């Protein structure tokens, strides 16, 4: 039963730290744009990373 006197303050401290971290992230703009990172992968231009000889060997699908 004495352990509850230790666990309750630890839980309160951890909850306060999590709330502080969340509000700090919100104030610093971490959650401002949730759509662009998910869509940016679709618009990556990787053509310069593909060697020229690999471009010629790709089969065409009909």
Backbone bond lengths (Angstrom), bond angles and torsions (degrees), N, CA, C in turn:
res aa  C-N    CA-C-N  psi(-1)  N-CA   C-N-CA  omega(-1)  CA-C   N-CA-C  phi
1 X - - - 1.446 - - 1.527 111.73 -
2 X 1.332 116.34 -27.27 1.466 118.34 179.79 1.521 112.14 -69.39
3 X 1.326 117.12 -21.92 1.457 120.15 -177.90 1.524 111.69 -65.17
4 X 1.333 116.96 -25.52 1.466 120.17 -179.53 1.524 110.94 -65.64
5 X 1.328 116.55 -27.91 1.465 119.77 177.55 1.532 111.57 -71.16
6 X 1.295 116.66 -18.12 1.451 121.14 175.17 1.526 111.37 -94.67
7 X 1.310 117.61 -39.56 1.460 121.28 -175.07 1.524 113.44 -71.97
8 X 1.304 118.47 -36.25 1.471 120.63 -179.48 1.532 111.40 -65.20
9 X 1.321 120.73 -47.32 1.477 118.74 176.59 1.535 112.75 -63.62
10 X 1.323 117.34 -36.92 1.465 119.62 177.80 1.522 110.13 -63.74
11 X 1.331 117.36 -42.51 1.464 120.65 178.63 1.521 111.15 -64.10
12 X 1.301 117.70 -39.51 1.466 121.14 178.90 1.530 110.47 -65.98
13 X 1.319 116.88 -41.75 1.465 120.63 179.37 1.520 110.46 -65.16
14 X 1.328 118.27 -43.83 1.461 121.11 179.02 1.526 111.84 -64.96
15 X 1.306 117.50 -39.40 1.461 121.27 177.42 1.525 110.89 -65.58
16 X 1.310 117.17 -42.18 1.467 121.04 178.07 1.528 110.34 -64.07
17 X 1.321 117.55 -40.52 1.471 120.33 178.03 1.523 111.15 -65.07
18 X 1.329 118.09 -41.86 1.469 121.25 178.84 1.526 110.68 -64.41
19 X 1.329 117.80 -41.10 1.465 121.26 178.19 1.527 110.25 -65.50
20 X 1.331 117.20 -42.11 1.466 120.37 178.09 1.525 110.45 -62.46
21 X 1.338 118.09 -44.84 1.464 121.38 -179.77 1.525 111.02 -63.04
22 X 1.315 117.52 -40.57 1.462 120.72 178.51 1.519 111.39 -62.81
23 X 1.321 117.65 -50.04 1.462 120.51 -178.68 1.527 111.81 -67.86
24 X 1.316 118.31 -31.83 1.463 120.72 175.53 1.527 109.79 -64.57
25 X 1.343 117.17 -42.51 1.465 120.68 178.18 1.519 111.57 -65.10
26 X 1.306 117.77 -40.23 1.464 120.82 178.79 1.528 110.20 -64.39
27 X 1.303 117.58 -43.19 1.470 120.68 -179.51 1.522 112.56 -68.31
28 X 1.321 117.92 -26.03 1.466 120.94 179.79 1.511 112.62 -92.96
29 X 1.327 118.35 7.16 1.451 121.28 172.83 1.515 115.64 83.51
30 X 1.302 118.42 18.19 1.454 121.04 -178.52 1.528 111.77 -63.71
31 X 1.308 117.79 -33.00 1.462 121.90 -175.26 1.532 112.78 -107.96
32 X 1.325 118.08 19.79 1.460 120.66 -177.65 1.524 112.56 -68.52
33 X 1.315 117.85 -44.25 1.460 121.35 -175.20 1.526 109.11 -124.72
34 X 1.316 116.78 101.01 1.455 121.11 -178.74 1.522 112.70 -96.57
35 X 1.330 118.02 -11.86 1.458 121.28 -176.01 1.525 112.91 -90.76
36 X 1.299 118.68 -42.31 1.470 121.62 -173.13 1.524 114.57 -60.46
37 X 1.328 120.96 -43.81 1.461 118.72 179.84 1.530 112.79 -61.06
38 X 1.308 118.24 -33.13 1.461 120.45 179.45 1.520 111.44 -71.90
39 X 1.316 117.44 -31.45 1.462 121.02 -178.44 1.525 112.82 -91.31
40 X 1.311 118.02 -19.60 1.464 119.73 -175.56 1.522 112.02 -66.82
41 X 1.315 118.33 -27.80 1.459 120.28 179.57 1.523 110.70 -64.75
42 X 1.319 117.33 -27.48 1.456 120.95 -179.67 1.516 112.24 -73.35
43 X 1.332 117.26 -23.20 1.454 121.29 -175.39 1.526 113.45 -105.27
44 X 1.323 117.34 10.79 1.464 119.23 177.32 1.520 109.88 -65.67
45 X 1.303 115.25 138.38 1.455 120.52 179.31 1.521 108.10 -104.90
46 X 1.325 116.44 98.14 1.455 121.93 -176.68 1.523 112.73 -100.68
47 X 1.309 119.10 12.29 1.458 120.95 -176.32 1.531 112.39 -62.15
48 X 1.336 117.57 -34.74 1.463 118.14 -178.53 1.527 111.62 -73.73
49 X 1.332 117.88 -15.68 1.456 120.84 179.14 1.530 112.65 -85.58
50 X 1.320 117.84 -18.09 1.461 122.07 -178.95 1.527 108.46 -86.90
51 X 1.329 117.74 123.92 1.471 119.61 178.78 1.526 111.00 -62.95
52 X 1.334 116.59 152.17 1.460 121.82 -177.52 1.527 112.05 -62.43
53 X 1.338 117.26 -38.40 1.460 118.30 -178.70 1.529 111.79 -69.64
54 X 1.312 118.05 -27.03 1.466 120.46 177.50 1.530 111.09 -74.64
55 X 1.319 116.55 -29.65 1.466 119.65 178.72 1.523 110.89 -67.06
56 X 1.317 117.32 -34.49 1.457 120.67 -177.64 1.524 112.08 -76.17
57 X 1.324 118.38 -25.79 1.459 121.53 -175.75 1.522 113.20 -85.43
58 X 1.321 118.90 -7.92 1.458 120.50 -178.21 1.512 110.40 -69.79
59 X 1.329 117.64 127.61 1.473 119.32 178.11 1.522 111.21 -73.18
60 X 1.301 115.50 149.88 1.464 120.10 178.07 1.511 108.25 -94.45
61 X 1.307 116.02 141.85 1.458 121.74 179.34 1.514 109.33 -103.48
62 X 1.312 116.42 131.15 1.460 120.51 179.30 1.501 111.74 -106.11
